[in-house]
Amino acid sequence: MVDYVKAVKRPFSDLAKLLIYIVISVIPIVNFISSGYLLDVAQTSMRRKSKLPEFNDYTRLFIEGIKMIIIGFIYMIPALIIMVLAGVSIGFKITSLATFGVGMILAIITALIMAYISTGAILRYAEKRNIKEAFNCRAIGKKIFNSKFFVGWIIALVIAVVIDVVLGIIPLIGALLGAAIGGIFYMSVMGEIYAEA
């Protein structure tokens, strides 16, 4: 069983690491390190380790973060294509406004589907650390196309959003805290769900 309460507490298990993560995540370009760190968060969660991973190799984390962004972007290409085609068609008055609306709805639906699949792909990469495995459709499909993974994904998303909204109330630093704590929570839970799926 996934321990959601434990996952919520995990970001606070090491305040020094949480602070480093928050600082790094707000610096452009450097924040790729924080993306790479989330992969380590997921991987350690898969291995049932509650302790937050170390910030011990910033170069590696930076490169891993870039890979994570690339994987996510590639999976989003179908939704982006639909969105661009819808925008171009309405811009050149090839289609009606209603058709454009249908195209945008289709793009949003596609984006949601690909976000779900890319979550599995990113977790697969976090586990194997081989970028080819992020596109191993058969292996990813076995992990994510089941009720346990889907329900867990929905619950994790809802809780992450609630964390973000609640902490967002805090002046000045609320948004940063919400994004950091929500991100670590989400990857901790998804890593655990992935391991059990």
C-alpha positions in Angstrom: 0.0 0.0 0.0 1.2 3.5 -0.8 1.8 5.6 2.3 0.6 9.1 1.2 1.1 10.6 4.7 4.7 9.4 4.7 5.2 10.9 1.3 3.8 14.3 2.5 6.2 14.2 5.4 9.2 13.2 3.2 10.2 16.7 2.0 10.5 17.8 5.7 12.7 14.8 6.7 15.8 16.9 5.7 15.2 20.6 5.8 18.7 21.4 4.5 18.1 19.4 1.3 14.7 20.9 0.9 16.2 24.4 1.2 18.9 23.5 -1.4 16.2 22.2 -3.7 14.1 25.4 -3.4 17.0 27.7 -4.1 18.2 25.7 -7.1 14.7 25.4 -8.5 14.2 29.2 -8.9 17.5 29.8 -10.8 17.0 29.7 -14.6 19.0 26.9 -16.3 20.5 25.9 -13.0 17.0 24.5 -12.1 17.7 21.6 -14.4 19.5 20.2 -11.4 16.2 20.2 -9.4 14.6 18.2 -12.2 17.4 15.7 -12.0 17.0 15.5 -8.3 13.4 14.6 -8.7 14.5 11.5 -10.7 16.6 10.5 -7.7 13.7 11.1 -5.4 11.5 8.7 -7.5 14.3 6.1 -7.7 14.9 6.1 -4.0 11.2 5.8 -3.4 11.1 2.8 -5.7 13.7 1.2 -3.5 11.6 1.9 -0.3 14.1 4.5 1.0 12.4 7.2 3.0 15.6 9.4 3.4 15.9 12.1 0.8 18.7 11.5 -1.7 21.9 13.5 -1.5 22.9 16.6 -3.6 26.3 15.1 -4.2 26.9 15.5 -8.0 25.5 18.6 -9.5 26.8 18.0 -13.0 25.1 14.6 -13.1 21.9 16.0 -11.7 22.0 18.8 -14.3 22.4 16.4 -17.2 19.7 14.1 -15.8 17.4 17.0 -15.5 17.9 17.9 -19.2 17.1 14.3 -20.1 13.9 14.4 -18.1 12.8 17.6 -19.8 13.6 16.1 -23.2 11.6 12.9 -22.5 8.6 14.9 -21.4 8.8 17.2 -24.4 9.0 14.3 -26.9 5.9 12.7 -25.4 4.1 16.1 -25.7 4.8 16.5 -29.4 1.5 15.0 -30.6 -0.5 17.4 -28.5 1.7 20.3 -29.6 1.2 19.4 -33.3 -2.6 19.3 -32.9 -2.5 22.7 -31.1 -0.4 24.3 -33.8 -2.5 22.9 -36.6 -5.7 24.2 -34.9 -4.1 27.6 -34.5 -2.7 27.8 -38.0 -6.0 26.8 -39.5 -8.0 29.4 -37.7 -5.3 32.0 -38.4 -5.6 31.4 -42.1 -9.4 31.1 -41.9 -9.2 27.5 -43.2 -11.6 26.3 -40.5 -14.5 27.8 -38.5 -14.2 28.9 -34.9 -16.2 25.9 -33.8 -13.8 23.5 -35.6 -10.9 25.4 -33.9 -12.6 24.8 -30.6 -12.9 21.1 -31.3 -9.2 21.0 -32.3 -8.2 22.7 -29.0 -10.3 20.3 -27.0 -8.6 17.4 -28.8 -5.2 18.9 -28.1 -6.0 19.2 -24.4 -7.3 15.6 -24.2 -4.2 14.4 -26.1 -2.0 16.4 -23.7 -3.6 14.8 -20.7 -3.1 11.3 -22.1 0.5 12.0 -23.0 1.1 13.5 -19.6 0.0 10.2 -18.1 2.1 8.2 -20.4 5.2 10.4 -20.0 4.9 10.0 -16.2 5.5 6.3 -16.7 8.3 7.0 -19.2 10.1 9.3 -16.8 9.7 6.8 -14.0 11.0 4.1 -16.3 14.0 6.3 -17.0 14.5 7.0 -13.2 14.6 3.3 -12.6 16.8 2.2 -15.5 18.8 5.4 -16.3 18.9 4.5 -19.9 17.1 7.0 -22.1 16.1 4.2 -24.5 14.0 2.7 -21.7 11.9 5.9 -21.6 10.6 4.8 -25.0 10.2 1.1 -24.2 6.4 1.2 -24.8 5.8 -2.4 -23.9 7.5 -2.2 -20.5 6.0 1.2 -19.7 2.5 0.0 -20.8 2.7 -3.0 -18.4 3.4 -0.5 -15.5 0.9 2.2 -16.2 -2.2 0.7 -17.9 -3.8 -0.7 -14.8 -6.2 0.7 -12.3 -3.6 0.9 -9.4 -1.3 3.2 -11.3 -4.1 5.3 -12.7 -5.9 5.8 -9.4 -2.6 6.5 -7.7 -1.7 9.1 -10.3 -5.0 10.9 -9.8 -4.6 10.9 -6.0 -1.0 12.1 -6.2 -2.0 14.9 -8.6 -4.9 16.1 -6.4 -2.8 16.1 -3.2 0.1 17.9 -5.0 -2.3 20.6 -6.2 -3.8 20.9 -2.7 -0.3 21.3 -1.2 0.6 23.9 -3.9 -2.7 25.9 -3.3 -2.5 25.8 0.5 1.1 26.8 0.7 0.6 29.4 -2.0 -1.3 31.4 0.6 1.9 32.2 2.4 3.2 35.6 1.2 6.4 35.8 -0.9 7.7 32.2 -0.5 4.4 30.3 -0.6 4.5 29.4 -4.3 8.2 28.2 -4.0 7.4 26.0 -1.0 4.3 24.6 -2.7 6.1 23.7 -5.9 9.1 22.2 -4.0 7.1 20.2 -1.5 4.5 19.2 -4.0 7.1 18.1 -6.5 9.0 15.9 -4.0 5.8 14.5 -2.7 4.5 13.7 -6.2 7.7 11.9 -7.3 8.0 10.0 -4.0 4.4 8.7 -4.4 4.7 7.9 -8.1 8.0 6.1 -7.5 6.3 3.9 -4.9 3.3 3.3 -7.1 5.5 2.4 -10.1 7.4 -0.1 -8.0 4.2 -1.8 -6.9 2.4 -1.7 -10.3 
